[in-house]
Amino acid sequence: MWNTGTIKIGKSIFHYEVKHYEEGSRFGIDEGRISKLMLKRNGEIVCSYDREWDIEPVDADTETALAILMKDYN
């Protein structure tokens, strides 16, 4: 299942794509349901997970956006 959308944190607007499943997996973030995730800000990828971390969150706003997605989908 893919979900896309936007999240506004402070002055930053993040566009996201998340692939998640009904149940957690060893491939998910913290063995959760999210197996793929991408956060972009101003067209730049600032966080990426594809069964492992490709780009970990780059700053506090990105970490906050990730925390929101983890709560919603993981």
Long-range contacts (C-beta under 8 A, 24 or more apart in sequence): 3-73, 7-65, 7-68, 7-69, 9-61, 9-64, 9-65, 10-61, 12-41, 12-61, 12-62, 12-65, 13-41, 14-39, 14-40, 14-41, 14-46, 14-61, 14-62, 14-65, 15-39, 15-40, 15-41, 16-40, 16-65, 16-69, 18-69, 18-73, 20-73, 20-74, 24-74, 27-51, 28-74, 29-70, 29-74, 30-70, 30-74, 32-70, 32-74, 33-73, 33-74, 34-69, 34-70, 34-73, 34-74, 37-66, 37-69, 39-65, 39-66, 39-69
